[in-house]
């Protein structure tokens, strides 16, 4: 009996890119003896329930969309404790997590072939208060810039474009006085930006601590940026971010499995590039190897 796969499609992701390739993707699976079903999402959040239900009836779940759609799919599986392998067809704008999993981002048929020929990989997931995130929870300066800057602009000018674009709003940037409790350490101070990530790419840019990123080690990478006191401080911070200077006194770096962050005022967060709500107390923890992704076999060439 053929194995069953459900492809959950966000038809609006990435300006509808999947529409050009969906027939080719279905044809690939059928040729490899898969029984294919396809469902398109009609509203934000719908993929969460679709994924949870699919785990009861299918052998493989394929998500076609951007990072936000993938977040919904993973949330449905983790919250309901469902277990089913996930294949990812990155069809969004940024597709950060596809970079971490070495999935082709500009060739959906190639990504589908990688799923067919690939192997399972157990990946960590983030738990943020009562929500799930796949690869990053962030607040503060640059958060919106990261996802609003056109990818072509990022590709041409790199990290400098990201930082310099963010400077435009630093005169009005909000500073948060935070207490950060991690492991046996208390960090307290005024910060303009922070992120907890498990990815080699955030907002379309290479992660600062790339050499330390392991998607299945039970640890996140924490980055906090102190508030500058003057223009000279700001220039120093920008230089540290551009050169990825992890020893800068303006940046706080830690590897951790759990962190509690408190602030006297509500802090707006983004989770996997989507608005994650305003919170005064944030408990963020790593859920080790909580989901299984189908990734490239070592014998498969990178496309």
C-alpha positions in Angstrom: 0.0 0.0 0.0 1.4 3.4 -1.0 2.4 5.8 1.8 0.2 8.8 2.3 1.5 12.4 2.2 -0.4 15.6 2.9 0.9 18.8 1.4 -0.3 21.9 3.3 0.0 24.9 1.0 -0.1 28.6 1.9 -1.1 29.9 -1.6 -0.2 33.5 -0.7 3.3 32.9 0.6 6.1 34.5 -1.4 3.6 36.1 -3.8 2.1 32.7 -4.7 5.3 31.1 -5.9 4.1 27.5 -5.2 1.3 27.9 -7.8 3.9 27.6 -10.6 5.4 24.4 -9.2 2.6 22.5 -7.4 1.9 20.1 -10.3 5.6 19.3 -10.7 5.8 18.6 -6.9 2.7 16.4 -6.9 4.0 14.5 -10.0 7.3 13.8 -8.3 5.6 12.2 -5.2 3.3 10.2 -7.3 6.1 8.8 -9.4 7.8 7.6 -6.2 4.6 5.7 -5.1 3.2 8.3 -2.7 -0.5 8.8 -2.4 -0.8 12.6 -2.4 -3.4 14.9 -0.8 -3.2 18.7 -1.0 -5.0 21.3 1.1 -4.6 25.1 0.9 -4.9 27.3 4.0 -7.7 29.9 3.9 -6.8 31.9 7.1 -4.0 32.7 9.4 -3.4 29.9 12.0 -5.3 27.3 10.0 -2.2 25.2 9.3 -1.9 24.5 13.0 -5.1 22.4 13.2 -4.5 20.9 9.7 -1.1 19.6 10.9 -2.4 18.2 14.1 -5.2 16.3 12.3 -2.8 15.1 9.5 -0.5 13.3 12.0 -3.4 10.9 12.7 -3.9 9.9 9.1 -0.7 10.4 7.1 2.8 9.1 6.9 4.4 12.4 5.9 3.5 16.0 6.2 4.8 18.6 3.7 4.6 22.3 4.4 4.7 24.7 1.5 4.9 28.3 2.6 7.2 30.7 4.5 8.6 30.6 8.0 5.2 31.7 9.5 3.4 28.8 7.9 6.1 26.4 9.1 5.7 27.8 12.6 2.0 27.0 12.4 2.6 23.4 11.3 5.2 22.8 14.0 2.9 24.3 16.6 0.1 22.0 15.7 2.4 18.9 16.1 4.2 20.0 19.3 1.2 21.3 21.2 -0.9 18.2 20.6 2.2 15.9 20.9 1.8 14.5 17.4 4.6 12.7 15.7 5.0 12.7 12.0 8.0 13.6 9.7 7.9 17.1 8.1 9.1 18.0 4.7 9.5 21.7 4.0 9.0 23.4 0.6 10.2 27.0 1.3 7.9 29.3 -0.7 8.0 32.4 1.5 10.0 35.6 1.3 12.8 35.1 3.8 12.8 31.3 4.4 15.4 31.5 7.2 14.9 28.0 8.6 15.3 26.5 5.1 18.9 27.8 5.1 19.6 26.1 8.4 18.3 22.8 7.1 20.1 23.2 3.7 16.9 23.1 1.7 16.9 24.6 -1.8 15.1 27.9 -1.5 14.7 28.9 -5.2 13.9 25.5 -6.6 10.8 23.9 -5.2 11.0 20.7 -7.3 14.5 20.2 -6.1 13.3 20.7 -2.5 10.6 18.1 -3.1 13.1 15.6 -4.5 15.2 16.2 -1.4 12.3 15.2 0.8 11.7 12.0 -1.3 15.4 11.0 -1.1 16.2 12.5 2.3 16.5 11.2 5.9 14.9 12.2 9.2 16.5 14.7 11.5 15.3 15.4 15.0 15.3 19.2 15.6 15.0 21.4 18.7 12.0 23.7 19.1 11.4 26.8 21.2 8.7 27.3 23.8 7.8 30.9 24.5 5.3 31.3 27.3 2.4 29.5 25.7 3.6 29.6 22.1 6.0 27.6 19.9 8.7 29.0 17.7 11.0 27.2 15.3 14.1 29.3 15.1 14.0 32.8 16.7 12.2 35.0 19.3 13.3 38.6 19.1 12.4 42.1 20.4 13.5 45.7 19.9 15.5 47.6 17.2 16.0 46.0 13.8 13.2 43.5 14.4 10.9 45.0 11.8 13.7 46.1 9.5 15.0 42.5 9.3 11.8 41.3 7.7 10.8 44.5 5.7 14.1 45.0 3.9 13.9 43.5 0.4 15.9 40.3 0.0 17.7 41.7 -3.1 18.9 44.7 -1.0 20.2 42.3 1.6 21.9 40.1 -0.9 23.7 43.1 -2.5 24.7 45.0 0.6 24.7 42.2 3.3 24.7 42.8 7.0 25.7 46.5 6.5 22.3 47.2 4.8 20.4 45.6 7.7 22.3 47.6 10.4 22.3 50.9 8.5 18.6 50.6 7.7 18.0 50.1 11.4 19.9 53.3 12.3 17.1 55.4 10.7 14.8 54.5 13.6 17.4 54.6 16.5 16.5 58.2 17.4 13.1 56.9 18.4 14.1 53.4 19.5 12.6 52.0 22.7 15.0 50.9 25.5 13.9 48.1 27.8 15.3 47.6 31.3 15.4 43.8 31.6 16.3 41.2 34.1 17.5 38.1 32.4 17.8 34.9 34.4 19.7 32.1 32.7 21.4 29.1 34.2 23.0 30.4 37.5 23.4 34.0 36.2 21.4 37.2 36.5 21.9 39.8 33.8 20.3 43.2 34.3 20.5 46.3 32.1 19.1 48.5 29.4 18.8 46.9 26.0 17.6 48.0 22.6 17.6 44.5 21.0 17.5 40.9 21.9 17.1 37.5 20.3 17.0 33.8 21.3 17.7 31.8 18.2 18.3 28.3 16.9 19.3 29.0 13.3 22.2 29.8 11.0 20.1 32.7 9.5 17.9 35.3 11.1 15.9 37.8 8.9 17.8 36.7 5.9 21.3 37.3 7.5 23.8 34.9 8.7 23.7 34.3 12.4 26.5 35.9 14.4 27.5 32.7 16.3 27.3 30.5 13.2 30.1 28.2 14.2 28.3 27.3 17.5 24.8 26.7 16.1 23.6 23.1 16.5 20.0 22.5 15.7 19.7 19.5 17.9 22.0 20.2 21.0 19.2 21.4 23.3 20.7 24.9 23.4 19.7 28.3 22.1 22.0 31.3 21.3 21.1 34.4 23.2 22.1 37.9 21.9 21.4 41.1 23.7 22.5 44.6 22.6 23.1 47.3 25.3 21.7 50.8 24.9 24.2 53.3 23.5 24.8 56.5 25.5 26.0 58.6 22.6 26.8 58.6 18.9 30.3 57.1 19.5 28.8 54.2 21.4 26.3 53.6 18.6 29.2 53.5 16.1 31.0 51.0 18.3 27.9 48.8 18.5 27.4 48.9 14.7 31.0 48.0 14.1 30.6 45.0 16.5 27.5 43.8 14.7 29.1 44.2 11.3 32.2 42.4 12.2 30.4 39.8 14.4 32.6 40.7 17.4 31.3 38.3 20.1 33.8 39.8 22.6 32.3 43.3 22.4 31.2 44.7 25.8 28.1 46.1 24.1 26.9 42.6 23.2 25.8 39.8 25.5 26.2 36.3 24.1 25.2 33.1 25.9 24.3 29.5 25.0 21.4 28.3 27.1 18.5 25.8 27.4 16.1 28.1 29.4 15.9 31.8 30.1 13.4 34.0 32.0 13.2 37.6 31.0 11.2 40.2 33.0 10.5 43.9 32.3 8.4 46.5 34.0 6.8 47.5 30.7 5.3 45.2 28.1 7.8 44.1 25.4 6.6 43.4 21.8 8.1 40.2 20.4 8.3 38.6 17.0 8.3 34.8 16.8 9.7 33.4 13.5 9.1 36.7 11.9 5.5 37.1 13.0 4.1 39.3 15.8 4.3 37.3 19.1 2.4 39.6 21.4 3.4 42.0 24.2 4.8 40.5 27.4 6.3 41.6 30.7 7.4 38.1 31.8 8.9 35.8 29.2 9.9 32.2 29.9 11.7 30.7 27.0 12.9 27.1 26.9 14.3 24.6 24.5 12.3 21.5 23.6 15.1 19.1 22.6 14.5 17.1 19.4 10.8 17.8 19.4 10.1 17.5 15.7 11.5 15.4 12.8 12.4 17.1 9.6 13.3 15.3 6.4 16.7 16.7 5.3 19.3 16.1 2.7 21.2 12.8 2.7 24.9 13.2 2.7 25.0 11.6 -0.7 22.7 14.2 -2.1 24.3 17.3 -3.7 23.4 20.7 -2.5 21.3 22.5 -5.1 
